[in-house]
Amino acid sequence: MFAANIFALEQEWEWGHSVYLLGVLSFVVLYFLVYAFLLLTNFITPKKEVSVPYLFVIQLYWVLSFVGLVLCLYKIIVVGMSGQYDSVLLALRIANTWEHQPSYGAQHFALFSLALALYYAQRKRAFPCIIAASIYLVSAFSMAERTSMLFLFVAIGYTAINEGWVKLKGLLVSFALLVALFIIVAIGTGKTGGDNSYDFLLKYFSYAVTAFSVWTEGREYLGCADLVFGKLIDIISLGLYSCAPLDLGLTDRDFNVLTYAASPYLAGGTPAVIVSMAFLGGVFALLRVLAMKRKGYYLALLSCYMYALIMMFYAWQFSLTTYLYLALIFIPLFAGRFIGRN
């Protein structure tokens, strides 16, 4: 992302680029320090038994997944094909992003299909994995969101790579499919910059560093922990460390997505960027070692957080409540000692 910003987009090196790199460096340093410590000290022991959920748990998750599928299809038909707009995807995007129309829990139900896809990916069962993933993909289309599609591909791809299930050819095909889906959604929602050219992909993944420099330099540090930790800190602190939505002066014609450094920077300046990224580096190292030695629940959780890691360099993603939902949804499928059998 940084290289594309500097070399491909030919952006000038500004203060924001330095802050961005400081955060990346602190993440990398703490990751390897914690990772080396955990491996050398054998602090985490391998799990000998493989957790197997009860059959009714898997059946229940399939039922909930299909409930989400029906709700998503209903939204696509009623809202997307209403005829108010030239594009089905544009109608869905407007309904989801601007009008905030309810989906009756469709996206929450879809999380059960994502959990099933990761469950079958760990067991290298292609057909049920693809079916479950396709249900989640319909949910992403019902919102016309490219990020949800990326979430799916990254999570399953990471699990498949970790388990040695997918080779380079499979990854290239999956990446090509993802780019194709991105283009379809971008054209359907008018997100190509107005001229239907495809250079928007480069800007989409790299211009956020420059936008960060332009829109946050000189801004007062707000001390808003909810910018970094989201709803969780908002609930725990009863709103004490939360802030109202920020108005950075962006207009419809401006690039309105800032890099990951924006949220911690506005919360506490450059030191907050370094500290928060160092903390995340340690957390990822812990999750990685747990995923290596115990797989199951930890591999599924890490696979989902890999999306956050990728998107983090584009926009801060750790404040989403989706990860909290998934952490709970994964328990019946992967943590056999709690509700399943060994």
C-alpha positions in Angstrom: 0.0 0.0 0.0 2.8 2.4 0.9 4.8 1.6 -2.2 1.8 2.0 -4.4 1.1 5.4 -2.8 4.6 6.7 -3.4 5.6 5.1 -6.7 2.4 4.3 -8.6 0.3 7.3 -7.5 3.5 9.5 -7.3 2.4 11.1 -4.0 4.9 13.2 -2.1 6.3 11.9 1.2 4.6 13.8 3.9 4.4 13.7 7.7 1.5 11.2 7.5 3.7 8.7 5.6 6.2 8.8 8.5 3.5 8.2 11.1 2.1 5.4 9.0 5.5 3.7 8.8 6.1 4.1 12.5 3.0 2.2 13.3 3.9 -0.6 10.9 7.4 -0.8 12.4 6.1 -1.0 16.0 3.7 -3.8 14.9 6.4 -5.8 13.3 8.9 -5.4 16.1 6.4 -6.5 18.9 5.0 -9.3 16.8 8.4 -11.0 16.3 9.5 -10.3 19.9 6.3 -11.9 21.4 6.3 -14.7 18.7 9.9 -15.6 19.5 9.3 -15.6 23.3 6.2 -17.8 23.0 8.0 -20.4 20.8 11.3 -20.4 22.7 9.8 -20.7 26.1 7.1 -23.2 24.9 4.7 -21.1 26.9 1.7 -22.5 25.0 1.5 -26.3 24.8 -0.2 -28.1 21.9 -3.7 -29.5 22.2 -3.7 -33.2 21.8 -7.4 -33.8 21.1 -9.4 -32.5 18.2 -12.7 -30.9 19.2 -15.7 -32.3 17.4 -19.1 -30.5 17.8 -22.3 -32.3 18.3 -24.3 -32.9 15.1 -27.2 -30.8 16.2 -24.8 -27.8 16.4 -23.8 -28.1 12.8 -27.5 -28.7 11.7 -28.6 -25.6 13.7 -25.9 -23.5 12.1 -27.1 -24.6 8.6 -30.6 -23.7 9.5 -29.6 -20.2 10.7 -27.5 -19.8 7.6 -30.4 -20.5 5.3 -32.6 -18.1 7.3 -30.0 -15.5 6.5 -30.0 -16.5 2.9 -33.8 -16.1 2.6 -33.6 -12.7 4.2 -30.8 -11.6 1.9 -32.6 -12.8 -1.2 -35.8 -11.0 0.0 -33.8 -7.7 0.4 -32.2 -8.1 -3.1 -35.6 -8.8 -4.7 -37.7 -6.2 -2.8 -35.1 -3.4 -2.5 -32.6 -4.1 -5.3 -35.2 -4.8 -7.9 -37.6 -2.1 -6.9 -37.0 -0.2 -10.1 -36.1 3.1 -8.4 -32.6 3.0 -9.7 -30.8 1.8 -12.9 -28.7 -0.7 -11.0 -29.8 -3.3 -8.5 -26.5 -2.9 -6.6 -26.9 0.9 -6.5 -30.3 0.5 -5.0 -28.9 -1.9 -2.4 -26.0 0.4 -1.6 -28.2 3.4 -1.1 -30.6 1.4 1.1 -27.8 0.1 3.2 -25.4 3.1 3.5 -27.6 6.2 3.3 -31.1 5.2 4.1 -30.1 2.6 6.7 -33.0 0.3 5.9 -33.3 -2.7 8.1 -32.2 -6.2 6.9 -34.1 -8.0 9.7 -30.9 -9.5 11.0 -29.8 -11.0 7.6 -26.2 -10.1 8.1 -26.1 -11.5 11.6 -27.5 -14.8 10.4 -24.9 -14.8 7.6 -22.2 -15.0 10.2 -23.2 -18.6 10.9 -22.5 -19.5 7.3 -19.1 -17.9 7.6 -18.4 -20.0 10.7 -19.5 -23.1 8.8 -17.2 -22.2 5.8 -14.2 -21.9 8.2 -15.2 -25.2 10.0 -15.2 -27.1 6.7 -12.1 -25.3 5.4 -10.2 -26.7 8.5 -11.5 -30.2 7.6 -10.6 -29.7 3.9 -14.2 -30.4 2.8 -14.5 -28.3 -0.4 -18.2 -28.8 -1.3 -19.9 -27.8 2.0 -17.2 -25.0 2.4 -18.2 -23.5 -1.0 -21.9 -23.8 -0.2 -21.5 -22.0 3.1 -19.2 -19.4 1.6 -21.7 -18.7 -1.2 -24.4 -18.0 1.3 -22.2 -15.4 3.0 -21.4 -14.0 -0.5 -25.1 -13.5 -1.1 -25.2 -11.5 2.1 -22.4 -9.3 0.8 -24.2 -8.7 -2.4 -27.4 -7.8 -0.6 -25.4 -4.9 1.0 -23.3 -4.2 -2.1 -20.2 -4.2 0.1 -16.8 -5.1 -1.3 -15.3 -5.2 2.2 -17.6 -8.1 3.2 -16.4 -10.0 0.1 -12.8 -9.4 1.0 -13.6 -10.6 4.6 -14.8 -13.9 3.2 -11.9 -14.5 0.8 -9.2 -13.6 3.3 -10.7 -15.7 6.1 -11.1 -18.9 4.1 -7.9 -18.3 2.1 -5.8 -18.0 5.3 -7.3 -21.2 6.7 -6.7 -23.0 3.5 -3.1 -21.9 3.3 -2.5 -22.7 6.9 -3.9 -26.2 6.4 -2.0 -26.7 3.1 -5.3 -27.2 1.3 -4.9 -24.6 -1.4 -1.9 -24.1 -3.7 -0.6 -21.1 -5.6 -2.9 -21.8 -8.6 -6.0 -21.8 -6.4 -5.0 -18.6 -4.7 -4.5 -16.8 -8.1 -7.9 -18.0 -9.3 -9.5 -16.8 -6.0 -7.8 -13.5 -6.2 -8.9 -13.0 -9.8 -12.5 -13.8 -8.8 -12.3 -11.3 -5.9 -11.1 -8.6 -8.3 -13.9 -9.4 -10.7 -16.5 -9.1 -7.9 -14.9 -5.8 -6.8 -15.3 -4.4 -10.3 -18.9 -5.6 -10.7 -19.9 -4.0 -7.4 -17.9 -0.8 -8.1 -19.6 -0.4 -11.5 -23.0 -1.3 -10.2 -22.7 1.3 -7.3 -21.0 4.0 -9.3 -17.7 3.8 -7.4 -15.3 3.9 -10.3 -14.7 7.6 -10.1 -17.3 8.6 -12.7 -15.6 7.4 -15.9 -15.9 3.6 -15.4 -12.1 3.2 -15.6 -10.4 0.6 -13.5 -7.7 2.7 -11.9 -10.0 3.2 -8.9 -8.6 -0.2 -7.6 -5.2 1.3 -7.1 -6.6 4.4 -5.4 -8.9 2.3 -3.3 -6.0 0.4 -1.7 -3.3 3.1 -1.6 -4.5 6.7 -1.5 -5.6 6.5 2.1 -2.1 7.4 3.3 -2.2 10.7 1.5 -5.8 11.3 2.7 -4.6 10.8 6.2 -1.9 13.5 5.7 -4.3 15.9 4.2 -7.2 15.6 6.6 -5.7 15.0 10.0 -2.5 17.1 10.1 -2.8 19.6 13.0 -6.0 18.1 14.3 -6.4 18.2 18.1 -6.1 14.9 19.8 -9.5 14.0 21.1 -8.7 11.2 23.6 -11.5 9.1 22.2 -10.8 5.5 23.1 -13.9 4.4 21.1 -12.1 5.4 17.9 -9.7 2.5 18.5 -11.8 0.0 20.5 -15.2 0.9 19.2 -18.5 -0.1 20.9 -16.8 -2.3 23.5 -15.1 0.7 25.3 -18.2 2.7 24.8 -20.3 0.2 26.7 -17.7 -0.5 29.4 -17.0 3.2 30.1 -20.7 4.2 29.7 -19.7 6.7 27.1 -17.0 8.3 29.2 -14.2 7.8 26.6 -16.4 8.1 23.5 -16.8 11.0 21.1 -19.4 12.2 18.7 -19.0 11.4 15.0 -16.1 13.4 13.7 -16.4 16.1 11.0 -13.1 16.4 9.2 -14.5 18.7 6.5 -14.7 16.0 3.9 -17.1 16.5 1.0 -18.6 14.0 -1.5 -15.8 14.8 -3.9 -13.0 14.0 -1.4 -11.5 10.7 -0.8 -13.2 9.9 2.5 -11.3 6.9 3.7 -8.2 7.5 5.9 -5.5 4.9 6.7 -5.4 2.9 9.8 -3.3 5.5 11.6 -6.2 8.0 11.6 -8.2 6.6 14.5 -5.4 6.1 17.0 -3.8 9.4 15.9 -7.0 11.3 16.6 -7.3 9.5 19.9 -3.8 10.3 21.2 -1.4 11.5 18.5 1.6 9.7 17.2 2.4 7.9 20.5 -1.1 6.4 20.4 -0.4 5.1 16.9 2.8 3.4 18.1 1.4 2.0 21.3 -1.8 0.6 19.7 0.1 -1.0 16.8 2.6 -2.5 19.2 -0.2 -4.0 21.3 -1.8 -5.4 18.2 1.5 -6.9 17.1 1.7 -8.8 20.4 -1.9 -10.0 20.1 -1.4 -11.3 16.6 1.7 -13.1 17.7 -0.2 -14.8 20.5 -3.1 -15.7 18.2 -0.6 -17.1 15.6 1.1 -19.4 18.1 -2.3 -20.6 19.4 -3.5 -21.2 15.9 -0.3 -23.2 15.1 -0.4 -25.4 18.2 -4.2 -25.7 18.9 -5.9 -24.8 15.6 -9.7 -25.1 15.8 -11.2 -22.0 17.6 -8.0 -20.0 17.5 -7.3 -20.6 13.8 -10.8 -19.6 12.9 -10.5 -16.4 15.0 -7.1 -15.6 13.5 -8.4 -16.2 10.0 -11.1 -13.6 10.6 -8.7 -11.1 12.1 -6.4 -11.5 9.1 -9.0 -9.4 7.3 -8.7 -6.7 10.0 -4.9 -6.9 9.6 -5.1 -6.3 5.9 -7.7 -3.7 6.1 -6.1 -2.0 9.0 -3.5 -0.4 6.7 -6.3 1.0 4.7 -8.8 1.9 7.5 -9.0 1.0 11.2 -11.0 -2.1 11.5 -10.7 -3.3 15.0 -13.6 -1.3 16.3 -16.1 -3.5 14.5 -18.4 -5.6 16.7 -18.4 -8.4 14.1 -15.4 -10.0 15.7 -17.2 -10.1 19.0 -20.1 -11.9 17.4 -17.8 -14.4 15.7 -15.8 -15.1 18.8 -19.1 -16.3 20.4 -20.4 -18.1 17.3 -17.2 -20.1 17.0 -17.4 -21.6 20.4 -20.0 -24.3 19.7 -18.2 -25.3 16.5 -14.6 -25.3 17.6 -14.3 -25.3 21.4 -15.4 -28.9 22.1 -14.4 -28.8 25.8 -17.2 -26.2 26.4 -20.2 -27.6 24.5 -19.0 -30.4 22.2 -17.1 -33.6 22.6 -13.4 -34.6 22.1 
